[in-house]
Amino acid sequence: MNLGIKKAFILAGGEGTRLRPITYEMQKAMMPVHGKPVLQWNIELCKRYDVKEVVLAIGYKHEQIEDYFGNGKKFGLKIKYNVEKKFLGTAGALKFAEKDFKREKKFIMMNGDECKTVDFKALDGVFERNGATAAIALTPINYTAAGGLVKTRNEKILDFDEKPKGERKGRKMINAGAYILSSKILDYIPARKMISIEKETFPQLVEEGKAFAKPCVKQFFQTDTFERYEKAIFNWKGWK
């Protein structure tokens, strides 16, 4: 499906400290689910929407990712690499890749360590209807401090609470780590600083009324702990 989005940015540089000792040897985005690295499922998701080029933000054990994916030809798209010498945060990594996205009207950004099915067509509708700077994919979960609580009204984000304090049990909408962004977002991120897009950039856009969201994720499995990784292995259904 072609949305007119040519490029995607995927974060794949984390150390995976909660998955040690395995991640002493393996980059966490390379951990397999159903015979493929988690990162590959995200790249395939981009390919399903006819994305032509994926830029990977990598750092820790980046050689494993580069050796496996190469230039992307065998996956049907072009893959480029931005190797961070020091951790820049989710927004800092995007700013580091500014040259790749500053001329794009819009692009996809995703976390690379989750197995998820995102309806980017629906999310693109939100982006276009509202003239958004950021359109965020949401997914409902039984909330147990997973992070990223999002409150909306008519697609507009009213509150973006990345790490809420206190206990908030029940069915909640959370940030699913998948976005359609305008290149204008780059103007909100200072260069050469460690910046979180969830904690710092998105809240600023919410204040200015430029951030919107939609529940558009059917499957969502985080893999950043052993418990979550096991759930992904047993429950992820791929593209069925």
Contacts in CASP RR format, 6 or more apart in sequence:
PFRMAT RR
TARGET T0000
AUTHOR 0000-0000-0000
METHOD contacts of the structure
MODEL  1
MNLGIKKAFILAGGEGTRLRPITYEMQKAMMPVHGKPVLQWNIELCKRYD
VKEVVLAIGYKHEQIEDYFGNGKKFGLKIKYNVEKKFLGTAGALKFAEKD
FKREKKFIMMNGDECKTVDFKALDGVFERNGATAAIALTPINYTAAGGLV
KTRNEKILDFDEKPKGERKGRKMINAGAYILSSKILDYIPARKMISIEKE
TFPQLVEEGKAFAKPCVKQFFQTDTFERYEKAIFNWKGWK
1 48 0 8 1.000
1 49 0 8 1.000
1 50 0 8 1.000
1 120 0 8 1.000
1 121 0 8 1.000
2 49 0 8 1.000
2 50 0 8 1.000
3 49 0 8 1.000
3 50 0 8 1.000
3 120 0 8 1.000
3 121 0 8 1.000
3 124 0 8 1.000
4 50 0 8 1.000
5 49 0 8 1.000
5 50 0 8 1.000
5 51 0 8 1.000
5 106 0 8 1.000
5 107 0 8 1.000
5 108 0 8 1.000
5 120 0 8 1.000
5 124 0 8 1.000
5 180 0 8 1.000
6 51 0 8 1.000
6 52 0 8 1.000
6 53 0 8 1.000
6 104 0 8 1.000
6 107 0 8 1.000
7 51 0 8 1.000
7 52 0 8 1.000
7 53 0 8 1.000
7 54 0 8 1.000
7 55 0 8 1.000
7 100 0 8 1.000
7 101 0 8 1.000
7 104 0 8 1.000
7 107 0 8 1.000
7 108 0 8 1.000
8 46 0 8 1.000
8 51 0 8 1.000
8 53 0 8 1.000
8 54 0 8 1.000
8 55 0 8 1.000
8 107 0 8 1.000
8 108 0 8 1.000
8 109 0 8 1.000
8 110 0 8 1.000
9 54 0 8 1.000
9 55 0 8 1.000
9 57 0 8 1.000
9 94 0 8 1.000
9 97 0 8 1.000
9 100 0 8 1.000
9 101 0 8 1.000
9 107 0 8 1.000
9 108 0 8 1.000
9 109 0 8 1.000
9 110 0 8 1.000
10 39 0 8 1.000
10 42 0 8 1.000
10 43 0 8 1.000
10 46 0 8 1.000
10 54 0 8 1.000
10 55 0 8 1.000
10 56 0 8 1.000
10 57 0 8 1.000
10 109 0 8 1.000
10 110 0 8 1.000
10 111 0 8 1.000
10 112 0 8 1.000
11 57 0 8 1.000
11 90 0 8 1.000
11 93 0 8 1.000
11 109 0 8 1.000
11 110 0 8 1.000
11 111 0 8 1.000
11 112 0 8 1.000
11 113 0 8 1.000
12 27 0 8 1.000
12 29 0 8 1.000
12 39 0 8 1.000
12 56 0 8 1.000
12 57 0 8 1.000
12 58 0 8 1.000
12 65 0 8 1.000
12 112 0 8 1.000
12 113 0 8 1.000
13 27 0 8 1.000
13 29 0 8 1.000
13 57 0 8 1.000
13 58 0 8 1.000
13 59 0 8 1.000
13 60 0 8 1.000
13 62 0 8 1.000
13 84 0 8 1.000
13 93 0 8 1.000
14 27 0 8 1.000
14 28 0 8 1.000
14 29 0 8 1.000
14 59 0 8 1.000
14 60 0 8 1.000
14 87 0 8 1.000
14 113 0 8 1.000
15 23 0 8 1.000
15 28 0 8 1.000
15 60 0 8 1.000
16 23 0 8 1.000
16 28 0 8 1.000
16 60 0 8 1.000
16 224 0 8 1.000
17 23 0 8 1.000
18 224 0 8 1.000
18 225 0 8 1.000
18 226 0 8 1.000
19 28 0 8 1.000
19 31 0 8 1.000
19 224 0 8 1.000
19 225 0 8 1.000
19 226 0 8 1.000
19 229 0 8 1.000
22 31 0 8 1.000
23 31 0 8 1.000
26 61 0 8 1.000
26 64 0 8 1.000
27 60 0 8 1.000
27 61 0 8 1.000
27 62 0 8 1.000
27 64 0 8 1.000
27 65 0 8 1.000
28 38 0 8 1.000
28 113 0 8 1.000
28 223 0 8 1.000
28 224 0 8 1.000
29 37 0 8 1.000
29 38 0 8 1.000
29 39 0 8 1.000
29 65 0 8 1.000
29 112 0 8 1.000
29 113 0 8 1.000
30 37 0 8 1.000
30 38 0 8 1.000
30 39 0 8 1.000
30 61 0 8 1.000
30 64 0 8 1.000
30 65 0 8 1.000
30 68 0 8 1.000
31 37 0 8 1.000
31 38 0 8 1.000
31 223 0 8 1.000
31 229 0 8 1.000
32 38 0 8 1.000
33 41 0 8 1.000
33 115 0 8 1.000
33 221 0 8 1.000
33 223 0 8 1.000
33 229 0 8 1.000
33 232 0 8 1.000
33 233 0 8 1.000
33 236 0 8 1.000
34 233 0 8 1.000
34 236 0 8 1.000
34 238 0 8 1.000
37 68 0 8 1.000
38 112 0 8 1.000
38 113 0 8 1.000
38 114 0 8 1.000
38 115 0 8 1.000
38 223 0 8 1.000
38 232 0 8 1.000
39 56 0 8 1.000
39 65 0 8 1.000
39 69 0 8 1.000
39 112 0 8 1.000
39 113 0 8 1.000
40 69 0 8 1.000
40 75 0 8 1.000
41 115 0 8 1.000
41 116 0 8 1.000
41 236 0 8 1.000
41 238 0 8 1.000
42 110 0 8 1.000
42 111 0 8 1.000
42 112 0 8 1.000
42 114 0 8 1.000
42 116 0 8 1.000
43 54 0 8 1.000
43 69 0 8 1.000
43 75 0 8 1.000
43 77 0 8 1.000
43 79 0 8 1.000
44 75 0 8 1.000
44 239 0 8 1.000
45 110 0 8 1.000
45 116 0 8 1.000
45 117 0 8 1.000
45 118 0 8 1.000
46 54 0 8 1.000
46 77 0 8 1.000
46 108 0 8 1.000
46 110 0 8 1.000
47 75 0 8 1.000
47 76 0 8 1.000
47 77 0 8 1.000
48 239 0 8 1.000
49 108 0 8 1.000
49 120 0 8 1.000
49 121 0 8 1.000
51 77 0 8 1.000
51 108 0 8 1.000
52 77 0 8 1.000
52 78 0 8 1.000
53 77 0 8 1.000
53 78 0 8 1.000
53 79 0 8 1.000
53 80 0 8 1.000
53 100 0 8 1.000
54 72 0 8 1.000
54 77 0 8 1.000
54 78 0 8 1.000
54 79 0 8 1.000
54 80 0 8 1.000
55 79 0 8 1.000
55 80 0 8 1.000
55 81 0 8 1.000
55 82 0 8 1.000
55 97 0 8 1.000
55 100 0 8 1.000
55 101 0 8 1.000
56 65 0 8 1.000
56 69 0 8 1.000
56 79 0 8 1.000
56 80 0 8 1.000
56 81 0 8 1.000
56 82 0 8 1.000
57 82 0 8 1.000
57 84 0 8 1.000
57 93 0 8 1.000
57 94 0 8 1.000
57 96 0 8 1.000
57 97 0 8 1.000
58 65 0 8 1.000
58 66 0 8 1.000
58 81 0 8 1.000
58 82 0 8 1.000
58 83 0 8 1.000
58 84 0 8 1.000
59 83 0 8 1.000
59 84 0 8 1.000
59 85 0 8 1.000
62 81 0 8 1.000
62 83 0 8 1.000
65 81 0 8 1.000
66 81 0 8 1.000
69 75 0 8 1.000
69 79 0 8 1.000
70 79 0 8 1.000
71 78 0 8 1.000
71 79 0 8 1.000
72 78 0 8 1.000
72 79 0 8 1.000
80 100 0 8 1.000
82 93 0 8 1.000
82 96 0 8 1.000
82 97 0 8 1.000
82 100 0 8 1.000
84 93 0 8 1.000
84 96 0 8 1.000
87 194 0 8 1.000
88 95 0 8 1.000
88 96 0 8 1.000
88 193 0 8 1.000
88 194 0 8 1.000
88 195 0 8 1.000
89 194 0 8 1.000
89 195 0 8 1.000
89 196 0 8 1.000
89 197 0 8 1.000
90 195 0 8 1.000
90 196 0 8 1.000
90 197 0 8 1.000
90 198 0 8 1.000
91 189 0 8 1.000
91 195 0 8 1.000
91 196 0 8 1.000
91 197 0 8 1.000
91 200 0 8 1.000
91 201 0 8 1.000
92 189 0 8 1.000
92 193 0 8 1.000
92 194 0 8 1.000
92 195 0 8 1.000
92 197 0 8 1.000
94 101 0 8 1.000
94 109 0 8 1.000
94 185 0 8 1.000
94 186 0 8 1.000
94 189 0 8 1.000
94 197 0 8 1.000
95 186 0 8 1.000
95 189 0 8 1.000
95 190 0 8 1.000
95 191 0 8 1.000
95 195 0 8 1.000
98 186 0 8 1.000
98 191 0 8 1.000
101 107 0 8 1.000
101 183 0 8 1.000
101 186 0 8 1.000
102 183 0 8 1.000
102 186 0 8 1.000
103 183 0 8 1.000
104 183 0 8 1.000
105 182 0 8 1.000
105 183 0 8 1.000
106 124 0 8 1.000
106 127 0 8 1.000
106 180 0 8 1.000
106 181 0 8 1.000
106 182 0 8 1.000
106 183 0 8 1.000
107 180 0 8 1.000
107 181 0 8 1.000
107 183 0 8 1.000
108 120 0 8 1.000
108 178 0 8 1.000
108 179 0 8 1.000
108 180 0 8 1.000
108 181 0 8 1.000
109 178 0 8 1.000
109 179 0 8 1.000
109 180 0 8 1.000
109 181 0 8 1.000
109 197 0 8 1.000
110 118 0 8 1.000
110 177 0 8 1.000
110 178 0 8 1.000
110 179 0 8 1.000
111 177 0 8 1.000
111 178 0 8 1.000
113 222 0 8 1.000
113 223 0 8 1.000
113 224 0 8 1.000
114 176 0 8 1.000
114 177 0 8 1.000
114 220 0 8 1.000
114 221 0 8 1.000
114 222 0 8 1.000
114 223 0 8 1.000
115 219 0 8 1.000
115 220 0 8 1.000
115 221 0 8 1.000
115 223 0 8 1.000
115 232 0 8 1.000
115 236 0 8 1.000
115 238 0 8 1.000
116 139 0 8 1.000
116 176 0 8 1.000
116 177 0 8 1.000
116 178 0 8 1.000
116 217 0 8 1.000
116 219 0 8 1.000
116 220 0 8 1.000
116 221 0 8 1.000
117 217 0 8 1.000
117 218 0 8 1.000
117 219 0 8 1.000
117 220 0 8 1.000
117 238 0 8 1.000
117 239 0 8 1.000
118 137 0 8 1.000
118 176 0 8 1.000
118 178 0 8 1.000
118 216 0 8 1.000
118 217 0 8 1.000
119 137 0 8 1.000
119 216 0 8 1.000
119 217 0 8 1.000
119 218 0 8 1.000
120 137 0 8 1.000
120 178 0 8 1.000
120 180 0 8 1.000
120 216 0 8 1.000
122 214 0 8 1.000
122 216 0 8 1.000
123 135 0 8 1.000
123 137 0 8 1.000
123 178 0 8 1.000
123 179 0 8 1.000
123 180 0 8 1.000
123 214 0 8 1.000
123 216 0 8 1.000
124 135 0 8 1.000
124 180 0 8 1.000
125 135 0 8 1.000
126 132 0 8 1.000
126 135 0 8 1.000
126 155 0 8 1.000
126 180 0 8 1.000
126 212 0 8 1.000
126 213 0 8 1.000
126 214 0 8 1.000
127 135 0 8 1.000
127 180 0 8 1.000
127 182 0 8 1.000
127 212 0 8 1.000
129 155 0 8 1.000
130 155 0 8 1.000
130 156 0 8 1.000
130 212 0 8 1.000
131 182 0 8 1.000
132 180 0 8 1.000
132 182 0 8 1.000
132 210 0 8 1.000
132 211 0 8 1.000
132 212 0 8 1.000
133 181 0 8 1.000
133 182 0 8 1.000
133 184 0 8 1.000
133 185 0 8 1.000
133 188 0 8 1.000
133 205 0 8 1.000
133 210 0 8 1.000
133 211 0 8 1.000
134 179 0 8 1.000
134 180 0 8 1.000
134 181 0 8 1.000
134 182 0 8 1.000
134 185 0 8 1.000
134 201 0 8 1.000
134 202 0 8 1.000
134 205 0 8 1.000
134 210 0 8 1.000
134 211 0 8 1.000
134 212 0 8 1.000
135 179 0 8 1.000
135 180 0 8 1.000
135 181 0 8 1.000
135 211 0 8 1.000
135 212 0 8 1.000
135 213 0 8 1.000
135 214 0 8 1.000
136 150 0 8 1.000
136 157 0 8 1.000
136 175 0 8 1.000
136 176 0 8 1.000
136 177 0 8 1.000
136 178 0 8 1.000
136 179 0 8 1.000
136 202 0 8 1.000
136 211 0 8 1.000
136 212 0 8 1.000
136 213 0 8 1.000
136 214 0 8 1.000
137 175 0 8 1.000
137 176 0 8 1.000
137 177 0 8 1.000
137 178 0 8 1.000
137 179 0 8 1.000
137 213 0 8 1.000
137 214 0 8 1.000
137 215 0 8 1.000
137 216 0 8 1.000
137 217 0 8 1.000
138 150 0 8 1.000
138 152 0 8 1.000
138 173 0 8 1.000
138 174 0 8 1.000
138 175 0 8 1.000
138 176 0 8 1.000
138 213 0 8 1.000
138 214 0 8 1.000
138 215 0 8 1.000
138 216 0 8 1.000
138 217 0 8 1.000
139 173 0 8 1.000
139 174 0 8 1.000
139 176 0 8 1.000
139 215 0 8 1.000
139 217 0 8 1.000
139 220 0 8 1.000
140 171 0 8 1.000
140 172 0 8 1.000
140 173 0 8 1.000
140 174 0 8 1.000
140 215 0 8 1.000
141 171 0 8 1.000
141 172 0 8 1.000
141 174 0 8 1.000
141 220 0 8 1.000
142 169 0 8 1.000
142 170 0 8 1.000
142 171 0 8 1.000
142 172 0 8 1.000
143 149 0 8 1.000
143 168 0 8 1.000
143 169 0 8 1.000
143 170 0 8 1.000
143 171 0 8 1.000
143 172 0 8 1.000
143 174 0 8 1.000
144 169 0 8 1.000
145 164 0 8 1.000
145 167 0 8 1.000
145 168 0 8 1.000
146 174 0 8 1.000
146 222 0 8 1.000
147 161 0 8 1.000
147 162 0 8 1.000
147 163 0 8 1.000
147 164 0 8 1.000
147 174 0 8 1.000
147 175 0 8 1.000
148 160 0 8 1.000
148 161 0 8 1.000
148 162 0 8 1.000
148 163 0 8 1.000
148 164 0 8 1.000
148 174 0 8 1.000
148 175 0 8 1.000
148 198 0 8 1.000
149 159 0 8 1.000
149 160 0 8 1.000
149 161 0 8 1.000
149 162 0 8 1.000
149 164 0 8 1.000
149 168 0 8 1.000
149 172 0 8 1.000
149 173 0 8 1.000
149 174 0 8 1.000
150 157 0 8 1.000
150 159 0 8 1.000
150 160 0 8 1.000
150 161 0 8 1.000
150 173 0 8 1.000
150 174 0 8 1.000
150 175 0 8 1.000
150 213 0 8 1.000
151 157 0 8 1.000
151 158 0 8 1.000
151 159 0 8 1.000
151 160 0 8 1.000
151 161 0 8 1.000
151 173 0 8 1.000
152 158 0 8 1.000
152 173 0 8 1.000
152 212 0 8 1.000
152 213 0 8 1.000
155 212 0 8 1.000
155 213 0 8 1.000
155 214 0 8 1.000
156 209 0 8 1.000
156 211 0 8 1.000
156 212 0 8 1.000
157 202 0 8 1.000
157 205 0 8 1.000
157 206 0 8 1.000
157 209 0 8 1.000
157 211 0 8 1.000
157 212 0 8 1.000
157 213 0 8 1.000
158 206 0 8 1.000
159 206 0 8 1.000
160 175 0 8 1.000
160 198 0 8 1.000
160 202 0 8 1.000
160 203 0 8 1.000
160 206 0 8 1.000
160 211 0 8 1.000
162 175 0 8 1.000
162 196 0 8 1.000
162 198 0 8 1.000
162 199 0 8 1.000
162 202 0 8 1.000
163 199 0 8 1.000
173 213 0 8 1.000
173 215 0 8 1.000
175 198 0 8 1.000
176 217 0 8 1.000
176 220 0 8 1.000
178 217 0 8 1.000
185 201 0 8 1.000
185 205 0 8 1.000
188 201 0 8 1.000
188 204 0 8 1.000
188 205 0 8 1.000
189 195 0 8 1.000
189 197 0 8 1.000
189 201 0 8 1.000
195 201 0 8 1.000
202 211 0 8 1.000
205 211 0 8 1.000
219 235 0 8 1.000
219 236 0 8 1.000
219 237 0 8 1.000
219 238 0 8 1.000
221 228 0 8 1.000
221 231 0 8 1.000
221 232 0 8 1.000
221 235 0 8 1.000
221 236 0 8 1.000
222 228 0 8 1.000
222 232 0 8 1.000
223 229 0 8 1.000
223 232 0 8 1.000
END
